[in-house]
Amino acid sequence: MKKRLLIALFILATLAQFAVPSSMIYKYETVLGNGEVFRFKTAPVDPSDPFRGKYVTLSIENDSVKNTGHLFSYGESVFLVVENDKDGFAYFSKASKEKPATSNYYKTRCKWADGGEIRVQIGFDRYYMNEEKAPEAERRYNARRSKDASPSWVSVRILNGTAVIEDLFINGVSVNELLKGTR
């Protein structure tokens, strides 16, 4: 009897180890497949993390929203409605404590709030890429950025509060296209 219980517990633990990552993958793949695309202007830098590898840190230009009367405190959940401006770039148009009726919202946390503005944590601020290509992406970004003022942006899919990075664009060209043919 004890042996069967141990086997059953082992099987349950094994299934749980597959179920948790599988549900996370399913959630993000659903957003990538069904979410609406938004372009957020960025200013990338290329650091290295010994545990997660190379990535481009994205500084999202619009990480704040005008306060519409709600009192927010540090760490509190915030629902942000996402809209596009006249140039096709995304911005947060409204902050609320309640889930909005639209599916184009991003759920995050408040970093700070004063009477007129709320600054929020951006959870899509790292673009992970091939270890060998990340330094070249940074070099090309810095070289092109000094020549002109064309914006760089990240393409993010958003669906029901979840945001997933789809691609990074440097001066209007996908970083993956820029680096084709490099190691």
ZIHU-V424323 format. One record per residue. RES is the residue in three letters. PSI is psi in degrees with one decimal (999 if undefined). Layout:
res = [RES:RES]
psi = [PSI:PSI]
This chain:
res = [MET:LYS:LYS:ARG:LEU:LEU:ILE:ALA:LEU:PHE:ILE:LEU:ALA:THR:LEU:ALA:GLN:PHE:ALA:VAL:PRO:SER:SER:MET:ILE:TYR:LYS:TYR:GLU:THR:VAL:LEU:GLY:ASN:GLY:GLU:VAL:PHE:ARG:PHE:LYS:THR:ALA:PRO:VAL:ASP:PRO:SER:ASP:PRO:PHE:ARG:GLY:LYS:TYR:VAL:THR:LEU:SER:ILE:GLU:ASN:ASP:SER:VAL:LYS:ASN:THR:GLY:HIS:LEU:PHE:SER:TYR:GLY:GLU:SER:VAL:PHE:LEU:VAL:VAL:GLU:ASN:ASP:LYS:ASP:GLY:PHE:ALA:TYR:PHE:SER:LYS:ALA:SER:LYS:GLU:LYS:PRO:ALA:THR:SER:ASN:TYR:TYR:LYS:THR:ARG:CYS:LYS:TRP:ALA:ASP:GLY:GLY:GLU:ILE:ARG:VAL:GLN:ILE:GLY:PHE:ASP:ARG:TYR:TYR:MET:ASN:GLU:GLU:LYS:ALA:PRO:GLU:ALA:GLU:ARG:ARG:TYR:ASN:ALA:ARG:ARG:SER:LYS:ASP:ALA:SER:PRO:SER:TRP:VAL:SER:VAL:ARG:ILE:LEU:ASN:GLY:THR:ALA:VAL:ILE:GLU:ASP:LEU:PHE:ILE:ASN:GLY:VAL:SER:VAL:ASN:GLU:LEU:LEU:LYS:GLY:THR:ARG]
psi = [-44.4:-36.2:-40.1:-39.4:-43.4:-40.7:-43.7:-43.2:-39.8:-43.8:-43.4:-42.9:-39.8:-44.0:-39.4:-37.3:-28.5:-32.4:-42.1:-54.3:-35.0:-41.1:-35.4:-43.9:-44.5:-43.5:-49.5:-35.0:-33.9:-42.0:-44.1:-34.0:-30.0:-11.7:155.8:142.6:133.1:144.8:120.7:127.0:142.0:170.2:90.8:153.6:154.2:90.5:178.1:141.0:121.1:-22.2:-30.2:-9.4:-159.9:141.8:164.7:121.3:130.6:123.2:101.6:125.5:-42.0:80.6:25.5:165.0:149.7:137.8:129.1:32.5:-13.6:147.4:115.7:148.6:164.9:131.4:-7.1:144.8:139.3:134.1:122.0:125.7:132.8:129.2:169.5:142.6:-175.1:-22.6:0.4:10.6:144.4:151.2:161.6:117.3:-22.9:142.2:141.6:158.1:-15.9:149.8:126.7:165.5:-28.7:156.8:-7.8:68.3:157.9:125.7:125.8:-161.2:151.7:131.9:-46.6:159.6:136.2:-171.6:-37.5:-8.6:146.9:126.0:135.1:160.7:132.3:116.9:-9.6:61.6:13.1:126.9:105.5:140.9:176.6:134.0:-41.5:-27.1:-21.8:-45.5:-37.4:-36.3:-43.0:-44.2:-46.7:-37.9:-49.4:-37.8:-43.8:-36.0:-36.0:-22.4:-33.8:173.9:22.3:135.7:150.4:148.3:166.6:135.4:119.9:132.1:133.5:132.6:120.9:48.7:-11.9:136.0:136.3:129.0:131.3:-44.7:158.9:132.7:130.4:114.8:42.7:-0.5:135.1:136.2:-30.1:-37.1:-41.4:-36.5:9.0:136.4:-14.8:159.4:999]
